[in-house]
Amino acid sequence: METRQRRPIGRPRGFDADEALERALLVFWEQGYEGASLANLTDAMGISTTSMYATFGNKEELFRKALERYTEGPSAYLARALDEPTALGVVTAIFAGTVRTTTRPTGPNGCLGVQGALATGDSSRGARDLLVAWRDSGYSCIRERFERAVDDGDLPPETNPALLARYVTALAYGIAVQAASGVGRDELQDMADAALRNWPPC
């Protein structure tokens, strides 16, 4: 008697979720949270809306996952910079990473974490709050690193680590905004170098 093979329960996903998330990241990076419609996202990801919801959740959850990928990928230079042995080395690496990441030869310019949801309506409040928390986390990490530098004698004892961290993040975010406006890599690096020549700022 012939036995019929049983089909596995459920259907195979049929697409590479990691690659789809990378494509969604690029759409959010280039168009911002509100500018990235579901049609734009699913077209770029090569999947249906149903598959997107089933795999990644709603648009806000997809954005959250894309931001995590951005943090672990293009923006990973920050975590590496914090391991530099001196405060000057930290800032040099942060500025270099910012310039490099925001002026890539291929792909979007600017910074997803800065421009992704700066101007959004109430329906996008979750994405805006997510990016505020993302930027605050980066600032806090830099402030804590400068606090250690003061304790170690690497920065003058009168240094205000919080104010210095605000200065560094403001300049880094300014570089990102300028890059999104089309300012070239060399000019942005010159600006960063000018700030480094006066380190630490008075």
Residue frames as a rotation matrix with the C-alpha (Angstrom) as fourth column:
MET 1
0.580 0.815 0.000 0.00
0.815 -0.580 0.000 0.00
0.000 0.000 -1.000 0.00
GLU 2
-0.229 -0.682 0.695 1.43
0.653 -0.637 -0.410 3.34
0.722 0.360 0.591 -1.04
THR 3
0.201 0.238 -0.950 1.84
0.908 -0.410 0.090 5.87
-0.368 -0.880 -0.299 1.74
ARG 4
0.562 0.073 0.824 1.46
0.516 -0.810 -0.280 9.53
0.647 0.582 -0.493 0.96
GLN 5
-0.502 -0.814 -0.292 4.20
0.792 -0.297 -0.533 11.81
0.347 -0.499 0.794 2.26
ARG 6
0.524 0.688 -0.502 2.95
0.836 -0.529 0.146 14.43
-0.165 -0.496 -0.852 4.66
ARG 7
0.212 -0.407 0.888 3.73
0.430 -0.777 -0.459 18.04
0.877 0.480 0.010 3.80
PRO 8
-0.684 -0.470 -0.558 5.47
0.712 -0.265 -0.650 20.10
0.158 -0.842 0.516 6.42
ILE 9
0.381 0.850 -0.363 3.17
0.907 -0.420 -0.032 22.43
-0.180 -0.317 -0.931 8.26
GLY 10
0.488 -0.142 -0.861 3.39
0.038 -0.982 0.184 26.03
-0.872 -0.122 -0.474 7.07
ARG 11
0.909 -0.176 0.379 4.90
0.385 0.000 -0.923 27.47
0.162 0.984 0.068 3.94
PRO 12
-0.056 -0.983 -0.177 8.57
0.987 -0.081 0.140 28.31
-0.152 -0.167 0.974 3.50
ARG 13
0.136 0.087 -0.987 9.31
0.304 -0.952 -0.042 31.99
-0.943 -0.294 -0.156 3.84
GLY 14
0.524 0.106 0.845 10.63
0.832 0.151 -0.535 32.17
-0.184 0.983 -0.009 0.29
PHE 15
0.662 -0.393 0.638 12.84
0.070 -0.816 -0.574 35.24
0.746 0.425 -0.513 0.80
ASP 16
-0.245 -0.848 -0.470 15.97
0.775 0.119 -0.621 36.26
0.582 -0.516 0.628 2.65
ALA 17
0.731 0.619 -0.288 14.76
0.657 -0.523 0.544 38.24
0.186 -0.586 -0.788 5.68
ASP 18
0.136 -0.771 -0.623 18.24
0.639 -0.412 0.650 39.66
-0.757 -0.486 0.436 6.32
GLU 19
-0.771 -0.402 0.493 18.53
0.632 -0.394 0.667 41.00
-0.074 0.826 0.558 2.78
ALA 20
0.077 0.891 0.448 14.97
0.748 -0.349 0.565 42.35
0.660 0.291 -0.693 2.91
LEU 21
0.688 0.140 -0.712 15.77
0.666 -0.511 0.543 44.24
-0.287 -0.848 -0.445 6.12
GLU 22
-0.392 -0.894 -0.217 18.91
0.627 -0.432 0.648 45.71
-0.674 0.118 0.730 4.54
ARG 23
-0.629 0.218 0.746 16.81
0.654 -0.370 0.659 47.00
0.420 0.903 0.090 1.65
ALA 24
0.529 0.844 -0.086 14.25
0.724 -0.396 0.564 48.47
0.442 -0.360 -0.821 4.04
LEU 25
0.239 -0.549 -0.801 17.07
0.719 -0.454 0.526 50.20
-0.652 -0.702 0.286 5.91
LEU 26
-0.760 -0.595 0.262 18.19
0.601 -0.489 0.632 51.91
-0.248 0.638 0.729 2.71
VAL 27
-0.160 0.792 0.589 14.65
0.664 -0.356 0.658 53.10
0.731 0.496 -0.469 1.96
PHE 28
0.724 0.415 -0.551 14.25
0.690 -0.405 0.600 54.58
0.025 -0.815 -0.579 5.45
TRP 29
-0.098 -0.877 -0.470 17.71
0.718 -0.389 0.577 56.11
-0.689 -0.281 0.668 5.26
GLU 30
-0.828 -0.262 0.496 17.00
0.558 -0.477 0.680 57.80
0.059 0.839 0.541 1.94
GLN 31
-0.362 0.802 0.476 13.35
0.294 -0.386 0.874 58.76
0.884 0.457 -0.096 2.39
GLY 32
-0.766 0.102 0.635 12.87
-0.600 -0.467 -0.649 59.09
0.230 -0.878 0.419 6.15
TYR 33
-0.863 0.436 0.253 10.20
0.181 0.736 -0.652 57.36
-0.471 -0.518 -0.714 8.20
GLU 34
0.046 0.964 -0.260 7.17
-0.070 -0.257 -0.964 59.19
-0.997 0.062 0.056 6.86
GLY 35
0.006 -0.090 -0.996 8.50
-0.930 -0.365 0.027 59.39
-0.366 0.927 -0.085 3.31
ALA 36
-0.909 -0.358 -0.211 8.93
-0.408 0.868 0.285 55.62
0.081 0.345 -0.935 3.14
SER 37
0.081 0.997 0.011 5.51
-0.996 0.081 0.026 54.28
0.025 -0.013 1.000 2.19
LEU 38
0.188 0.062 0.980 4.56
-0.353 0.936 0.008 50.63
-0.917 -0.348 0.198 2.58
ALA 39
0.972 0.183 0.145 4.58
0.074 0.349 -0.934 50.34
-0.221 0.919 0.326 -1.20
ASN 40
0.516 -0.854 -0.064 8.13
-0.727 -0.397 -0.560 51.75
0.453 0.336 -0.826 -1.37
LEU 41
-0.095 -0.581 0.809 9.29
-0.926 0.349 0.142 49.40
-0.365 -0.735 -0.571 1.36
THR 42
0.364 0.284 0.887 7.71
-0.126 0.959 -0.256 46.19
-0.923 -0.019 0.385 0.08
ASP 43
0.989 -0.068 -0.132 8.79
-0.130 0.029 -0.991 46.94
0.072 0.997 0.020 -3.50
ALA 44
0.249 -0.966 0.072 12.38
-0.878 -0.257 -0.404 47.42
0.408 0.038 -0.912 -2.37
MET 45
-0.223 -0.305 0.926 12.24
-0.799 0.601 0.006 44.35
-0.558 -0.739 -0.378 -0.12
GLY 46
-0.640 0.005 -0.769 10.72
-0.637 0.556 0.534 42.22
0.430 0.831 -0.352 -2.88
ILE 47
-0.898 0.378 -0.226 7.94
0.441 0.778 -0.448 40.92
0.007 -0.502 -0.865 -0.65
SER 48
-0.113 0.942 0.317 4.20
0.448 -0.237 0.862 41.38
0.887 0.239 -0.395 -0.16
THR 49
-0.191 0.156 0.969 2.70
-0.684 -0.729 -0.017 43.53
0.704 -0.666 0.246 2.58
THR 50
0.835 0.550 0.004 1.39
-0.415 0.625 0.662 40.34
0.361 -0.554 0.750 4.20
SER 51
0.504 -0.734 -0.456 4.89
0.632 0.673 -0.385 38.86
0.589 -0.094 0.802 4.32
MET 52
-0.367 -0.648 0.668 6.29
0.004 -0.719 -0.695 42.10
0.930 -0.253 0.266 5.72
TYR 53
0.202 0.529 0.824 3.78
-0.848 -0.328 0.418 42.15
0.491 -0.783 0.382 8.57
ALA 54
0.938 0.212 -0.273 4.26
-0.092 0.915 0.392 38.45
0.333 -0.343 0.878 9.27
THR 55
0.352 -0.899 -0.260 8.06
0.727 0.438 -0.528 38.72
0.589 -0.003 0.808 9.41
PHE 56
-0.631 -0.740 0.234 8.81
0.511 -0.623 -0.592 42.19
0.584 -0.254 0.771 10.71
GLY 57
-0.304 0.595 -0.744 5.59
0.782 -0.290 -0.551 43.50
-0.544 -0.750 -0.377 12.27
ASN 58
0.759 0.647 0.066 4.12
0.584 -0.632 -0.509 46.87
-0.288 0.426 -0.858 11.36
LYS 59
0.607 -0.523 0.598 6.00
0.330 -0.519 -0.789 49.78
0.723 0.676 -0.143 9.79
GLU 60
0.633 -0.367 0.682 7.19
-0.703 -0.641 0.307 51.12
0.325 -0.674 -0.664 13.15
GLU 61
0.710 -0.370 0.599 8.56
-0.177 0.730 0.660 47.73
-0.682 -0.574 0.453 14.15
LEU 62
0.697 -0.467 0.544 10.27
0.713 0.375 -0.592 47.42
0.072 0.801 0.594 10.78
PHE 63
0.604 -0.462 0.649 11.84
-0.167 -0.870 -0.464 50.83
0.779 0.172 -0.602 11.35
ARG 64
0.713 -0.321 0.624 13.00
-0.665 -0.025 0.746 49.75
-0.224 -0.947 -0.231 14.81
LYS 65
0.684 -0.449 0.576 14.69
0.380 0.892 0.244 46.68
-0.623 0.052 0.780 13.34
ALA 66
0.646 -0.442 0.622 16.22
0.578 -0.249 -0.777 48.78
0.498 0.862 0.095 10.55
LEU 67
0.661 -0.403 0.633 17.63
-0.558 -0.828 0.055 51.23
0.502 -0.390 -0.772 13.13
GLU 68
0.706 -0.420 0.571 19.14
-0.302 0.550 0.778 48.32
-0.641 -0.722 0.262 15.08
ARG 69
0.628 -0.468 0.621 20.77
0.744 0.595 -0.304 47.13
-0.228 0.653 0.722 11.87
TYR 70
0.671 -0.359 0.648 22.03
0.126 -0.806 -0.578 50.65
0.730 0.470 -0.496 11.19
THR 71
0.736 -0.366 0.570 23.51
-0.677 -0.383 0.628 50.82
-0.012 -0.848 -0.530 14.71
GLU 72
0.559 -0.497 0.663 25.29
0.005 0.802 0.597 47.50
-0.829 -0.331 0.451 14.30
GLY 73
0.424 -0.358 0.832 26.42
0.890 0.336 -0.309 48.28
-0.169 0.871 0.461 10.73
PRO 74
0.255 -0.348 0.902 27.04
0.567 -0.701 -0.432 51.78
0.783 0.622 0.018 9.32
SER 75
0.556 0.031 0.830 26.94
-0.445 -0.833 0.329 53.44
0.702 -0.552 -0.450 12.75
ALA 76
0.865 -0.224 -0.450 29.11
0.455 0.729 0.512 50.86
0.213 -0.647 0.732 14.52
TYR 77
-0.019 -0.925 0.378 32.05
0.434 -0.349 -0.831 53.25
0.901 0.148 0.409 14.34
LEU 78
0.316 0.168 0.934 30.76
-0.610 -0.718 0.335 54.94
0.727 -0.675 -0.124 17.52
ALA 79
0.986 0.068 0.152 31.18
-0.161 0.635 0.755 51.83
-0.045 -0.769 0.637 19.66
ARG 80
0.507 -0.861 0.038 34.67
0.805 0.457 -0.379 51.30
0.309 0.222 0.925 18.24
ALA 81
0.089 -0.468 0.879 35.59
0.079 -0.877 -0.475 54.96
0.993 0.112 -0.041 18.79
LEU 82
0.725 0.281 0.629 34.76
-0.549 -0.316 0.774 54.73
0.416 -0.906 -0.075 22.49
ASP 83
0.904 -0.425 -0.056 37.49
0.401 0.791 0.462 52.11
-0.152 -0.440 0.885 22.87
GLU 84
0.400 -0.793 0.459 40.21
0.243 -0.391 -0.888 54.53
0.884 0.467 0.036 21.75
PRO 85
-0.032 -0.491 -0.871 42.78
0.935 0.293 -0.199 55.05
0.353 -0.820 0.450 24.52
THR 86
-0.844 -0.271 -0.462 42.46
0.433 -0.854 -0.290 58.86
-0.316 -0.445 0.838 24.66
ALA 87
0.116 0.915 -0.387 39.60
0.385 -0.400 -0.832 61.35
-0.916 -0.053 -0.399 24.48
LEU 88
-0.102 -0.221 -0.970 41.21
-0.720 -0.656 0.226 62.95
-0.687 0.721 -0.092 21.44
GLY 89
-0.964 -0.260 -0.056 41.38
-0.235 0.731 0.641 59.54
-0.126 0.631 -0.765 19.78
VAL 90
-0.436 0.885 0.163 37.69
0.640 0.432 -0.635 59.01
-0.633 -0.172 -0.755 20.58
VAL 91
0.307 0.594 -0.744 36.65
-0.054 -0.769 -0.637 62.28
-0.950 0.236 -0.204 18.99
THR 92
-0.465 -0.558 -0.687 38.93
-0.743 -0.175 0.646 61.82
-0.481 0.811 -0.333 15.98
ALA 93
-0.972 0.099 0.211 37.39
0.171 0.918 0.357 58.41
-0.159 0.383 -0.910 15.33
ILE 94
-0.125 0.986 -0.109 33.83
0.576 -0.018 -0.817 59.71
-0.808 -0.165 -0.566 15.81
PHE 95
0.216 0.186 -0.959 34.31
-0.469 -0.841 -0.269 62.52
-0.857 0.507 -0.094 13.32
ALA 96
-0.727 -0.544 -0.420 36.08
-0.634 0.296 0.714 60.27
-0.264 0.785 -0.560 10.81
GLY 97
-0.819 0.467 0.335 33.32
0.463 0.881 -0.097 57.68
-0.340 0.076 -0.937 11.10
THR 98
0.111 0.892 -0.437 30.61
0.295 -0.450 -0.843 60.30
-0.949 -0.035 -0.313 10.73
VAL 99
-0.046 -0.202 -0.978 32.19
-0.765 -0.623 0.165 61.77
-0.643 0.756 -0.126 7.61
ARG 100
-0.916 -0.386 -0.110 32.77
-0.370 0.708 0.601 58.34
-0.154 0.591 -0.792 6.09
THR 101
-0.674 0.691 0.262 29.29
0.579 0.714 -0.394 57.00
-0.460 -0.114 -0.881 6.83
THR 102
0.197 0.839 -0.506 27.36
0.293 -0.543 -0.787 60.09
-0.936 0.007 -0.353 5.75
THR 103
0.275 -0.162 -0.948 29.20
-0.805 -0.578 -0.135 60.52
-0.526 0.800 -0.289 2.43
ARG 104
-0.086 -0.283 0.955 29.23
0.129 0.948 0.292 56.99
-0.988 0.148 -0.045 1.06
PRO 105
-0.846 -0.288 -0.448 29.94
-0.382 -0.258 0.887 56.74
-0.371 0.922 0.108 -2.69
THR 106
-0.632 0.699 -0.333 26.90
0.000 0.431 0.903 54.51
0.775 0.571 -0.273 -3.06
GLY 107
-0.198 0.649 -0.735 23.70
0.922 0.378 0.085 54.66
0.333 -0.661 -0.673 -1.09
PRO 108
0.730 0.627 0.272 22.07
0.494 -0.760 0.423 57.46
0.472 -0.174 -0.864 0.90
ASN 109
-0.481 -0.802 0.355 24.00
0.270 -0.521 -0.810 60.39
0.834 -0.294 0.467 2.34
GLY 110
-0.042 0.440 0.897 23.38
-0.762 -0.594 0.256 61.80
0.646 -0.673 0.360 5.78
CYS 111
-0.956 -0.285 0.071 22.47
-0.240 0.619 -0.748 59.87
0.169 -0.732 -0.660 8.92
LEU 112
-0.286 0.883 -0.372 19.37
0.305 0.452 0.838 57.76
0.908 0.126 -0.399 9.47
GLY 113
-0.166 0.190 -0.968 19.47
0.976 0.170 -0.134 58.52
0.139 -0.967 -0.214 13.19
VAL 114
-0.803 -0.149 -0.577 19.50
0.285 -0.946 -0.153 62.29
-0.523 -0.288 0.802 12.63
GLN 115
-0.804 0.410 -0.431 17.13
-0.588 -0.655 0.474 62.78
-0.088 0.635 0.768 9.71
GLY 116
-0.923 0.360 -0.138 14.93
0.282 0.875 0.393 59.70
0.262 0.324 -0.909 9.85
ALA 117
0.040 0.987 -0.153 12.08
0.882 0.037 0.470 61.32
0.469 -0.154 -0.870 11.78
LEU 118
-0.878 -0.407 -0.250 12.94
0.477 -0.783 -0.400 64.94
-0.033 -0.471 0.882 12.52
ALA 119
-0.700 0.687 -0.195 9.66
-0.678 -0.725 -0.122 66.32
-0.225 0.047 0.973 11.17
THR 120
-0.843 0.443 -0.306 6.81
0.259 0.832 0.491 63.87
0.472 0.334 -0.816 11.59
GLY 121
-0.151 0.890 0.431 3.12
-0.599 -0.429 0.676 64.00
0.787 -0.156 0.597 12.47
ASP 122
0.011 0.242 0.970 1.40
-0.986 0.165 -0.030 62.49
-0.167 -0.956 0.240 15.46
SER 123
0.909 0.406 -0.089 1.01
-0.416 0.887 -0.200 59.16
-0.002 0.219 0.976 13.69
SER 124
0.497 -0.811 -0.308 4.81
0.207 0.456 -0.866 58.86
0.843 0.366 0.395 13.55
ARG 125
0.596 -0.233 0.769 5.47
-0.727 -0.564 0.392 59.86
0.342 -0.792 -0.505 17.15
GLY 126
0.909 -0.228 0.349 6.76
-0.020 0.812 0.583 56.39
-0.416 -0.537 0.734 17.98
ALA 127
0.548 -0.735 0.398 9.50
0.784 0.287 -0.550 56.59
0.290 0.614 0.734 15.34
ARG 128
0.380 -0.389 0.839 10.41
-0.146 -0.921 -0.360 60.12
0.913 0.014 -0.407 16.40
ASP 129
0.740 -0.064 0.670 10.67
-0.673 -0.070 0.736 59.09
-0.001 -0.995 -0.095 20.06
LEU 130
0.877 -0.431 0.212 12.74
0.415 0.902 0.118 56.07
-0.242 -0.016 0.970 19.06
LEU 131
0.342 -0.782 0.522 15.30
0.640 -0.213 -0.738 58.29
0.689 0.586 0.427 17.34
VAL 132
0.497 -0.150 0.855 15.37
-0.555 -0.812 0.180 60.77
0.667 -0.564 -0.487 20.22
ALA 133
0.867 -0.155 0.473 16.25
-0.330 0.533 0.779 57.86
-0.373 -0.832 0.411 22.52
TRP 134
0.720 -0.623 0.307 18.84
0.691 0.600 -0.403 56.62
0.066 0.502 0.862 20.00
ARG 135
0.284 -0.617 0.734 20.58
0.163 -0.724 -0.671 60.00
0.945 0.310 -0.105 19.90
ASP 136
0.620 -0.005 0.785 20.40
-0.715 -0.417 0.561 60.37
0.325 -0.909 -0.262 23.69
SER 137
0.937 -0.284 0.203 22.02
0.162 0.869 0.467 56.96
-0.309 -0.404 0.861 24.08
GLY 138
0.445 -0.805 0.393 24.92
0.722 0.062 -0.689 57.98
0.531 0.590 0.609 21.87
TYR 139
0.294 -0.282 0.913 25.37
-0.341 -0.923 -0.176 61.21
0.893 -0.260 -0.368 23.80
SER 140
0.840 0.092 0.535 25.32
-0.542 0.167 0.823 59.35
-0.013 -0.982 0.190 27.13
CYS 141
0.813 -0.575 0.091 27.99
0.576 0.817 0.007 56.91
-0.078 0.046 0.996 25.97
ILE 142
0.174 -0.765 0.620 30.28
0.494 -0.477 -0.727 59.76
0.852 0.433 0.295 24.92
ARG 143
0.456 0.053 0.888 29.67
-0.583 -0.736 0.344 61.68
0.672 -0.675 -0.305 28.17
GLU 144
0.961 -0.078 0.265 30.54
-0.164 0.614 0.772 58.62
-0.223 -0.786 0.577 30.24
ARG 145
0.551 -0.810 0.199 33.71
0.794 0.436 -0.424 58.11
0.257 0.392 0.883 28.19
PHE 146
0.089 -0.507 0.857 34.75
0.065 -0.856 -0.513 61.72
0.994 0.101 -0.043 28.84
GLU 147
0.773 0.197 0.603 34.01
-0.573 -0.191 0.797 61.31
0.272 -0.962 -0.035 32.54
ARG 148
0.858 -0.510 0.056 36.49
0.452 0.803 0.388 58.43
-0.243 -0.307 0.920 32.58
ALA 149
0.272 -0.783 0.560 38.98
0.684 -0.252 -0.684 60.58
0.677 0.569 0.467 30.68
VAL 150
0.381 -0.093 0.920 38.75
-0.483 -0.869 0.112 63.25
0.789 -0.487 -0.376 33.39
ASP 151
0.925 0.011 0.380 39.19
-0.346 0.440 0.829 60.63
-0.158 -0.898 0.411 36.12
ASP 152
0.690 -0.684 0.235 42.23
0.710 0.703 -0.039 59.22
-0.138 0.194 0.971 34.28
GLY 153
0.168 -0.634 -0.755 43.82
0.172 -0.735 0.656 62.66
-0.971 -0.240 -0.015 33.84
ASP 154
-0.408 -0.272 0.871 43.46
0.866 0.186 0.464 62.49
-0.288 0.944 0.159 30.06
LEU 155
0.147 0.482 0.864 41.22
0.559 -0.761 0.329 65.58
0.816 0.434 -0.382 30.11
PRO 156
-0.716 -0.444 0.539 41.78
-0.119 -0.682 -0.721 68.63
0.688 -0.580 0.435 32.36
PRO 157
-0.785 0.383 -0.486 40.05
0.618 0.443 -0.649 68.36
-0.034 -0.811 -0.585 35.76
GLU 158
-0.619 0.562 -0.549 37.92
-0.184 -0.783 -0.595 71.43
-0.764 -0.267 0.588 35.03
THR 159
-0.925 0.256 -0.280 36.42
-0.247 0.156 0.957 69.78
0.289 0.954 -0.081 31.94
ASN 160
-0.217 0.932 0.290 32.63
-0.718 0.049 -0.695 69.50
-0.662 -0.359 0.658 31.86
PRO 161
-0.877 -0.231 0.421 32.10
0.047 0.832 0.553 66.03
-0.478 0.505 -0.719 30.31
ALA 162
-0.007 0.962 0.274 28.39
0.685 0.204 -0.699 66.62
-0.728 0.182 -0.660 29.65
LEU 163
0.579 0.185 -0.794 28.98
-0.262 -0.880 -0.397 69.90
-0.772 0.438 -0.461 27.84
LEU 164
-0.432 -0.826 -0.362 31.89
-0.693 0.047 0.719 68.44
-0.577 0.561 -0.593 25.89
ALA 165
-0.696 0.251 0.673 29.77
0.417 0.904 0.095 65.46
-0.584 0.346 -0.734 24.83
ARG 166
0.444 0.885 -0.140 27.05
0.447 -0.354 -0.822 67.85
-0.777 0.302 -0.553 23.63
TYR 167
0.231 -0.462 -0.856 29.63
-0.653 -0.726 0.215 69.76
-0.721 0.509 -0.470 21.62
VAL 168
-0.783 -0.610 0.123 30.92
-0.355 0.600 0.717 66.60
-0.511 0.518 -0.686 19.94
THR 169
-0.415 0.689 0.594 27.48
0.693 0.663 -0.284 65.19
-0.590 0.293 -0.753 19.15
ALA 170
0.527 0.617 -0.584 26.24
0.105 -0.729 -0.677 68.56
-0.843 0.296 -0.449 17.85
LEU 171
-0.097 -0.643 -0.759 29.18
-0.799 -0.405 0.445 68.80
-0.594 0.650 -0.474 15.48
ALA 172
-0.877 -0.210 0.433 28.82
0.012 0.890 0.455 65.18
-0.481 0.404 -0.778 14.37
TYR 173
-0.019 0.950 0.313 25.10
0.720 0.230 -0.655 65.66
-0.694 0.213 -0.688 13.68
GLY 174
0.456 0.110 -0.883 25.89
-0.322 -0.905 -0.280 68.91
-0.829 0.412 -0.377 11.88
ILE 175
-0.646 -0.727 -0.235 28.28
-0.553 0.232 0.800 67.02
-0.526 0.647 -0.552 9.63
ALA 176
-0.665 0.447 0.599 25.51
0.531 0.847 -0.043 64.54
-0.526 0.289 -0.800 8.86
VAL 177
0.421 0.862 -0.282 23.04
0.416 -0.460 -0.785 67.29
-0.806 0.214 -0.552 7.94
GLN 178
0.150 -0.453 -0.879 25.61
-0.677 -0.695 0.242 68.99
-0.720 0.559 -0.411 5.71
ALA 179
-0.842 -0.477 0.253 26.39
-0.192 0.702 0.686 65.67
-0.505 0.529 -0.682 4.03
ALA 180
-0.221 0.855 0.470 22.70
0.738 0.462 -0.492 65.13
-0.637 0.238 -0.733 3.30
SER 181
0.627 0.440 -0.643 22.68
0.024 -0.836 -0.549 68.59
-0.779 0.329 -0.534 1.69
GLY 182
0.930 -0.229 0.287 25.44
0.339 0.238 -0.910 67.55
0.140 0.944 0.299 -0.70
VAL 183
0.611 -0.781 0.132 28.55
-0.789 -0.587 0.182 68.94
-0.064 -0.215 -0.974 1.00
GLY 184
0.528 -0.444 -0.724 31.53
-0.317 0.688 -0.653 66.84
0.788 0.574 0.222 -0.04
ARG 185
0.796 -0.231 -0.559 33.63
0.539 0.690 0.483 64.53
0.274 -0.686 0.674 2.10
ASP 186
-0.211 -0.973 0.090 36.81
0.815 -0.226 -0.533 66.62
0.539 -0.039 0.842 1.89
GLU 187
-0.303 0.149 0.941 35.08
-0.219 -0.972 0.084 69.80
0.927 -0.180 0.327 3.05
LEU 188
0.763 0.638 0.102 33.40
-0.285 0.190 0.940 67.98
0.580 -0.746 0.326 5.93
GLN 189
0.541 -0.647 -0.537 36.70
0.794 0.604 0.071 66.43
0.278 -0.465 0.841 7.01
ASP 190
-0.436 -0.678 0.592 38.30
0.431 -0.734 -0.524 69.88
0.790 0.026 0.612 6.93
MET 191
0.197 0.604 0.772 35.59
-0.509 -0.610 0.607 71.11
0.838 -0.513 0.187 9.29
ALA 192
0.938 0.126 -0.324 36.20
0.161 0.668 0.726 68.18
0.308 -0.733 0.606 11.63
ASP 193
0.110 -0.983 -0.148 39.96
0.878 0.166 -0.448 68.78
0.465 -0.081 0.882 11.52
ALA 194
-0.279 -0.158 0.947 39.44
-0.074 -0.980 -0.185 72.44
0.957 -0.122 0.262 12.46
ALA 195
0.689 0.585 0.428 37.54
-0.498 -0.048 0.866 71.34
0.527 -0.810 0.258 15.57
LEU 196
0.823 -0.401 -0.403 40.24
0.525 0.807 0.271 68.83
0.217 -0.435 0.874 16.46
ARG 197
-0.111 -0.910 0.399 42.97
0.532 -0.393 -0.750 71.45
0.839 0.129 0.528 16.26
ASN 198
-0.327 0.067 0.943 41.31
-0.594 -0.791 -0.150 73.24
0.735 -0.609 0.298 19.18
TRP 199
0.575 0.568 -0.589 40.80
0.028 0.705 0.708 70.14
0.818 -0.424 0.389 21.31
PRO 200
-0.274 0.947 -0.169 39.68
0.960 0.259 -0.104 70.26
-0.055 -0.191 -0.980 24.01
PRO 201
-0.064 0.292 0.954 37.62
0.453 -0.843 0.289 73.39
0.889 0.451 -0.078 23.31
CYS 202
-0.952 -0.303 -0.046 37.71
0.191 -0.470 -0.862 76.10
0.240 -0.829 0.505 25.96
